[in-house]
């Protein structure tokens, strides 16, 4: 066996810390505040979104500030099918599907997509080193998501 028991335990603990970050991230997005989401990233993290790439906490803070101001609907975020696709000591890569539902003043929304995340799990709290958000669908329920409607 190439790993001893202690190494295996450390690996499993780091993987679980990384998965736990998903819960914290979803919970943070449900009460949107750029001041609470930004500390979930390392100082030099990179965030990839359909609106562009953002490097460093200040740029990531600015992105979330604009995103939260542009869409003030009350949302709930759900993560499913998360899996570890790579592990190095202190670093975990996770893939996951996400789903969100929301309600605004005059509309209800739904959306989904995928996350591809590199998590620094070496410290006391896991942090995103790199986060890729790929939105597959985001729509108002009155429009729907039938092929012909889009």
Contact map, one row per residue, 1 for C-alpha under 8 A:
111100000000000000000000000000000000000000000000000000000000000000000000000000000000000000000000000000000000000000000000000000000000000000000000000000
111100000000000000000000000000000000000000000000000000000000000000000000000000000000000000000000000000000000000000000000000000000000000000000000000000
111110110000000000000000000000000000000000000000000000000000000000000000000000000000000000000000000000000000000000000000000000000000000000000000000000
111111110000000000000000000000000000000000000000000000000000000000000000000000000000000000000000000000000000000000000000000000000000000000000000000000
001111111000000000000000000000000000000000000000000000000000000000000000000000000000000000000000000000000000000000000000000000000000000000000000000000
000111111100000000000000000000000000000000000000000000000000000000000000000000000000000000000000000000000000000000000000000000000000000000000000000000
001111111110000000000000000000000000000000000000000000000000000000000000000000000000000000000000000000000000000000000000000000000000000000000000000000
001111111111000000000000000000000000000000000000000000000000000000000000000000000000000000000000000000000000000000000000000000000000000000000000000000
000011111111100000000000000000000000000000000000000000000000000000000000000000000000000000000000000000000000000000000000000000000000000000000000000000
000001111111110000000000000000000000000000000000000000000000000000000000000000000000000000000000000000000000000000000000000000000000000000000000000000
000000111111111000000000000000000000000000000000000000000000000000000000000000000000001010000000000000000000000000000000000000000000000000000000000000
000000011111111100000000000000000000000000000000000000000000000000000000000000000000000000000000000000000000000000000000000000000000000000000000000000
000000001111111110000000000000000000000000000000000000000000000000000000000000000000000000000000000000000000000000000000000000000000000000000000000000
000000000111111111000000000000000000000000000000000000000000000000000000000000000000000001110000000000000000000000000000110000000000000000000000000000
000000000011111111100000000000000000000000000000000000000000000000000000000000000001001000010000000000000000000000000000100000000000000000000000000000
000000000001111111110000000000000000000000000000000000000000000000000000000000000000000000000000000000000000000000000000000000000000000000000000000000
000000000000111111111000000000000000000000000000000000000000000000000000000000000000000000000000000000000000000000000000100011000000000000000000000000
000000000000011111111100000000000000000000000000000000000000000000000000000000000000000000010100000000000000000000000011100001100000000000000000000000
000000000000001111111110000000000000000000000000000000000000000000000000000000000100000000000100000000000000000000000000000000000000000000000000000000
000000000000000111111111000000000000000000000000000000000000000000000000000000000000000000000000000000000000000000000000000000000000000000000000000000
000000000000000011111111100000000000000100000000000000000000000000000000000000000000000000000000000000000000000000000000000001100000000000000000000000
000000000000000001111111110000000000000000000000000000000000000000000000000000100000000000000000000000000000000000000000000000000000000000000000000000
000000000000000000111111111000000000000000000000000000000000000000000000000000100000000000000000000000000000000000000000000000000000000000000000000000
000000000000000000011111111100000000000000000000000000000000000000000000000000000000000000000000000000000000000000000000000000000000000000000000000000
000000000000000000001111111110000000100100000000000000000000000000000000000000000000000000000000000000000000000000000000000000000000000000000000000000
000000000000000000000111111111000000000000000000000000000000000000000000000111100000000000000000000000000000000000000000000000000000000000000000000000
000000000000000000000011111111100000000000000000000000000000000000000000000010000000000000000000000000000000000000000000000000000000000000000000000000
000000000000000000000001111111111001100000000000000000000000000000000000000000000000000000000000000000000000000000000000000000000000000000000000000000
000000000000000000000000111111111000100000000000000000000000000000000000001110000000000000000000000000000000000000000000000000000000000000000000000000
000000000000000000000000011111110000000000000000000000000000000000000000011110000000000000000000000000000000000000000000000000000000000000000000000000
000000000000000000000000001111111000000000000000000000000000000000000000000000000000000000000000000000000000000000000000000000000000000000000000000000
000000000000000000000000000111111101100000000000000000000000000000010000000000000000000000000000000000000000000000000000000000000000000000000000000000
000000000000000000000000000110111111100000000000000000000000000110010000000000000000000000000000000000000000000000000000000000000000000000000000000000
000000000000000000000000000000011111110000000000000000000000110110010000000000000000000000000000000000000000000000000000000000000000000000000000000000
000000000000000000000000000000001111111000000000000000000000100000000000000000000000000000000000000000000000000000000000000000000000000000000000000000
000000000000000000000000000100011111111100000000000000000000000000000000000000000000000000000000000000000000000000000000000000000000000000000000000000
000000000000000000000000100110011111111110000000000000000000100100000000000000000000000000000000000000000000000000000000000000000000000000000000000000
000000000000000000000000000000000111111110000000000000001001100000000000000000000000000000000000000000000000000000000000000000000000000000000000000000
000000000000000000000000000000000011111111000000000000001000000000000000000000000000000000000000000000000000000000000000000000100000000000000000000000
000000000000000000001000100000000001111111000000000000000000000000000000000000000000000000000000000000000000000000000000000001110000000000000000000000
000000000000000000000000000000000000111111111000000000001000000000000000000000000000000000000000000000000000000000000000000000111000000000000000000000
000000000000000000000000000000000000001111111000000000011000000000000000000000000000000000000000000000000000000000000001000000111000000000000000000000
000000000000000000000000000000000000000011111000000000011000000000000000000000000000000000000000000000000000000000000000000000000000000000000000000000
000000000000000000000000000000000000000011111100000000111000000000000000000000000000000000000000000000000000000000000000000000001000000000000000000000
000000000000000000000000000000000000000011111110000000111000000000000000000000000000000000000000000000000000000000000000000000011110000000000000000000
000000000000000000000000000000000000000000011111000011110001000000000000000000000000000000000000000000000000000000000000000000001110000000000000000000
000000000000000000000000000000000000000000001111100011100001000000000000000000000000000000000000000000000000000000000000000000000111100000000000000000
000000000000000000000000000000000000000000000111110111000000000000000000000000000000000000000000000000000000000000000000000000000111100000000000000000
000000000000000000000000000000000000000000000011111110000000000000000000000000000000000000000000000000000000000000000000000000000001110000000000000000
000000000000000000000000000000000000000000000001111100000000000000000000000000000000000000000000000000000000000000000000000000000000111000000000000000
000000000000000000000000000000000000000000000000111110000000000000000000000000000000000000000000000000000000000000000000000000000000000000000000000000
000000000000000000000000000000000000000000000001111111000000000000000000000000000000000000000000000000000000000000000000000000000000000000000000000000
000000000000000000000000000000000000000000000111101111100000000000000000000000000000000000000000000000000000000000000000000000000000000000000000000000
000000000000000000000000000000000000000000000111000111110011001000000000000000000000000000000000000000000000000000000000000000000000000000000000000000
000000000000000000000000000000000000000000011110000011111111000000000000000000000000000000000000000000000000000000000000000000000000000000000000000000
000000000000000000000000000000000000000001111100000001111111000000000000000000000000000000000000000000000000000000000000000000000000000000000000000000
000000000000000000000000000000000000011011111000000000111111100000000000000000000000000000000000000000000000000000000000000000000000000000000000000000
000000000000000000000000000000000000000000000000000000111111110000000000000000000000000000000000000000000000000000000000000000000000000000000000000000
000000000000000000000000000000000000000000000000000001111111111000000000000000000000000000000000000000000000000000000000000000000000000000000000000000
000000000000000000000000000000000000010000000110000001111111111100000000000000000000000000000000000000000000000000000000000000000000000000000000000000
000000000000000000000000000000000110110000000000000000001111111110000000000000000000000000000000000000000000000000000000000000000000000000000000000000
000000000000000000000000000000000100000000000000000000000111111111000000000000000000000000000000000000000000000000000000000000000000000000000000000000
000000000000000000000000000000000000000000000000000001000011111111100000000000000000000000000000000000000000000000000000000000000000000000000000000000
000000000000000000000000000000001100100000000000000000000001111111110000000000000000000000000000000000000000000000000000000000000000000000000000000000
000000000000000000000000000000001100000000000000000000000000111111111000000000000000000000000000000000000000000000000000000000000000000000000000000000
000000000000000000000000000000000000000000000000000000000000011111111100000000000000000000000000000000000000000000000000000000000000000000000000000000
000000000000000000000000000000000000000000000000000000000000001111111110000000000000000000000000000000000000000000000000000000000000000000000000000000
000000000000000000000000000000011100000000000000000000000000000111111111000000000000000000000000000000000000000000000000000000000000000000000000000000
000000000000000000000000000000000000000000000000000000000000000011111111000000000000000000000000000000000000000000000000000000000000000000000000000000
000000000000000000000000000000000000000000000000000000000000000001111111000000000000000000000000000000000000000000000000000000000000000000000000000000
000000000000000000000000000000000000000000000000000000000000000000111111100000000000000000000000000000000000000000000000000000000000000000000000000000
000000000000000000000000000000000000000000000000000000000000000000011111110000000000000000000000000000010000000000000000000000000000000000000000000000
000000000000000000000000000000000000000000000000000000000000000000000011111000000000000000000000000001111000000000000000000000000000000000000000000000
000000000000000000000000000001000000000000000000000000000000000000000001111100000000000000000000000001110000000000000000000000000000000000000000000000
000000000000000000000000000011000000000000000000000000000000000000000000111110000000000000000000000111100000000000000000000000000000000000000000000000
000000000000000000000000010011000000000000000000000000000000000000000000011111000000000000000000000111000000000000000000000000000000000000000000000000
000000000000000000000000011011000000000000000000000000000000000000000000001111100000000000000000011110000000000000000000000000000000000000000000000000
000000000000000000000000010000000000000000000000000000000000000000000000000111110000000000000000011100000000000000000000000000000000000000000000000000
000000000000000000000110010000000000000000000000000000000000000000000000000011111100000000000001111000000000000000000000000000000000000000000000000000
000000000000000000000000000000000000000000000000000000000000000000000000000001111100000000000001110000000000000000000000000000000000000000000000000000
000000000000000000000000000000000000000000000000000000000000000000000000000000111110000000000011100000000000000000000000000000000000000000000000000000
000000000000000000100000000000000000000000000000000000000000000000000000000000111111000000000111100000000000000000000000000000000000000000000000000000
000000000000000000000000000000000000000000000000000000000000000000000000000000001111100000000111000000000000000000000000000000000000000000000000000000
000000000000001000000000000000000000000000000000000000000000000000000000000000000111111000011110000000000000000000000000000000000000000000000000000000
000000000000000000000000000000000000000000000000000000000000000000000000000000000011111000011110000000000000000000000000000000000000000000000000000000
000000000000000000000000000000000000000000000000000000000000000000000000000000000001111100011100000000000000000000000000000000000000000000000000000000
000000000010001000000000000000000000000000000000000000000000000000000000000000000001111111111000000000000000000000000000000000000000000000000000000000
000000000000000000000000000000000000000000000000000000000000000000000000000000000000011111110000000000000000000000000000000000000000000000000000000000
000000000010000000000000000000000000000000000000000000000000000000000000000000000000001111110000000000000000000000000000010000000000000000000000000000
000000000000010000000000000000000000000000000000000000000000000000000000000000000000001111110000000000000000000000000001111000000000000000000000000000
000000000000010000000000000000000000000000000000000000000000000000000000000000000000001111111000000000000000000000000111110000000000000000000000000000
000000000000011001000000000000000000000000000000000000000000000000000000000000000001111111111100000000000000000000000111100000000000000000000000000000
000000000000000000000000000000000000000000000000000000000000000000000000000000000001111000111110000000000000000000011110000000000000000000000000000000
000000000000000001100000000000000000000000000000000000000000000000000000000000000111110000011111000000000000000000111110000000000000000000000000000000
000000000000000000000000000000000000000000000000000000000000000000000000000000001111100000001111100000000000000001111000000000000000000000000000000000
000000000000000000000000000000000000000000000000000000000000000000000000000000111110000000000111110000000000000001110000000000000000000000000000000000
000000000000000000000000000000000000000000000000000000000000000000000000000000111100000000000011111000000000000111100000000000000000000000000000000000
000000000000000000000000000000000000000000000000000000000000000000000000000011110000000000000001111100000000000111100000000000000000000000000000000000
000000000000000000000000000000000000000000000000000000000000000000000000000011100000000000000000111110000000011110000000000000000000000000000000000000
000000000000000000000000000000000000000000000000000000000000000000000000001111000000000000000000011111000000011100000000000000000000000000000000000000
000000000000000000000000000000000000000000000000000000000000000000000000001110000000000000000000001111100001111000000000000000000000000000000000000000
000000000000000000000000000000000000000000000000000000000000000000000000111100000000000000000000000111110001110000000000000000000000000000000000000000
000000000000000000000000000000000000000000000000000000000000000000000000111000000000000000000000000011111111100000000000000000000000000000000000000000
000000000000000000000000000000000000000000000000000000000000000000000001110000000000000000000000000001111111100000000000000000000000000000000000000000
000000000000000000000000000000000000000000000000000000000000000000000000100000000000000000000000000000111110000000000000000000000000000000000000000000
000000000000000000000000000000000000000000000000000000000000000000000000000000000000000000000000000000111111000000000000000000000000000000000000000000
000000000000000000000000000000000000000000000000000000000000000000000000000000000000000000000000000000111111100000000000000000000000000000011100000000
000000000000000000000000000000000000000000000000000000000000000000000000000000000000000000000000000011110111110000000000000000000000000000011100000000
000000000000000000000000000000000000000000000000000000000000000000000000000000000000000000000000000011110011111000000000000000000000000001111000000000
000000000000000000000000000000000000000000000000000000000000000000000000000000000000000000000000001111000001111100000000000000000000000011111000000000
000000000000000000000000000000000000000000000000000000000000000000000000000000000000000000000000001110000000111110000000000000000000001111100000000000
000000000000000000000000000000000000000000000000000000000000000000000000000000000000000000000000111100000000011111000000000000000000001111000000000000
000000000000000000000000000000000000000000000000000000000000000000000000000000000000000000000000111000000000001111100000000000000000111110000000000000
000000000000000000000000000000000000000000000000000000000000000000000000000000000000000000000011110000000000000111110000000000000000111100000000000000
000000000000000000000000000000000000000000000000000000000000000000000000000000000000000000000111110000000000000011111000000000000011110000000000000000
000000000000000000000000000000000000000000000000000000000000000000000000000000000000000000001111000000000000000001111100000000000011100000000000000000
000000000000000000000000000000000000000000000000000000000000000000000000000000000000000000001110000000000000000000111110000000011111000000000000000000
000000000000000000000000000000000000000000000000000000000000000000000000000000000000000000111100000000000000000000011111000000011110000000000000000000
000000000000000001000000000000000000000000000000000000000000000000000000000000000000000000111100000000000000000000001111100001111100000000000000000000
000000000000000001000000000000000000000001000000000000000000000000000000000000000000000001110000000000000000000000000111111001111000000000000000000000
000000000000011011000000000000000000000000000000000000000000000000000000000000000000000001110000000000000000000000000011111111100000000000000000000000
000000000000010000000000000000000000000000000000000000000000000000000000000000000000000011100000000000000000000000000001111111000000000000000000000000
000000000000000000000000000000000000000000000000000000000000000000000000000000000000000001000000000000000000000000000001111111000000000000000000000000
000000000000000000000000000000000000000000000000000000000000000000000000000000000000000000000000000000000000000000000000111111000000000000000000000000
000000000000000010000000000000000000000000000000000000000000000000000000000000000000000000000000000000000000000000000000111111100000000000000000000000
000000000000000011001000000000000000000100000000000000000000000000000000000000000000000000000000000000000000000000000011111111110000000000000000000000
000000000000000001001000000000000000001111000000000000000000000000000000000000000000000000000000000000000000000000000011100011111000000000000000000000
000000000000000000000000000000000000000111001000000000000000000000000000000000000000000000000000000000000000000000001111000001111110000000000000000000
000000000000000000000000000000000000000011011100000000000000000000000000000000000000000000000000000000000000000000001111000000111110000000000000000000
000000000000000000000000000000000000000000001111000000000000000000000000000000000000000000000000000000000000000000001110000000011111000000000000000000
000000000000000000000000000000000000000000001111000000000000000000000000000000000000000000000000000000000000000000111100000000011111100000000000000000
000000000000000000000000000000000000000000000011100000000000000000000000000000000000000000000000000000000000000000111000000000000111110000000000000000
000000000000000000000000000000000000000000000011110000000000000000000000000000000000000000000000000000000000000011110000000000000011111000000000000000
000000000000000000000000000000000000000000000000110000000000000000000000000000000000000000000000000000000000000011100000000000000001111100000000000000
000000000000000000000000000000000000000000000000010000000000000000000000000000000000000000000000000000000000001111000000000000000000111111000000000000
000000000000000000000000000000000000000000000000000000000000000000000000000000000000000000000000000000000000001111000000000000000000011111000000000000
000000000000000000000000000000000000000000000000000000000000000000000000000000000000000000000000000000000000011110000000000000000000001111100000100000
000000000000000000000000000000000000000000000000000000000000000000000000000000000000000000000000000000000000111100000000000000000000001111110000000000
000000000000000000000000000000000000000000000000000000000000000000000000000000000000000000000000000000000000111000000000000000000000000011111011100000
000000000000000000000000000000000000000000000000000000000000000000000000000000000000000000000000000000000011110000000000000000000000000001111111000000
000000000000000000000000000000000000000000000000000000000000000000000000000000000000000000000000000000000011110000000000000000000000000000111111000000
000000000000000000000000000000000000000000000000000000000000000000000000000000000000000000000000000000000011000000000000000000000000000000011111000000
000000000000000000000000000000000000000000000000000000000000000000000000000000000000000000000000000000000000000000000000000000000000000000111111100010
000000000000000000000000000000000000000000000000000000000000000000000000000000000000000000000000000000000000000000000000000000000000000000111111110010
000000000000000000000000000000000000000000000000000000000000000000000000000000000000000000000000000000000000000000000000000000000000000010100011111011
000000000000000000000000000000000000000000000000000000000000000000000000000000000000000000000000000000000000000000000000000000000000000000000001111111
000000000000000000000000000000000000000000000000000000000000000000000000000000000000000000000000000000000000000000000000000000000000000000000000111111
000000000000000000000000000000000000000000000000000000000000000000000000000000000000000000000000000000000000000000000000000000000000000000000000011111
000000000000000000000000000000000000000000000000000000000000000000000000000000000000000000000000000000000000000000000000000000000000000000000011111111
000000000000000000000000000000000000000000000000000000000000000000000000000000000000000000000000000000000000000000000000000000000000000000000000111111
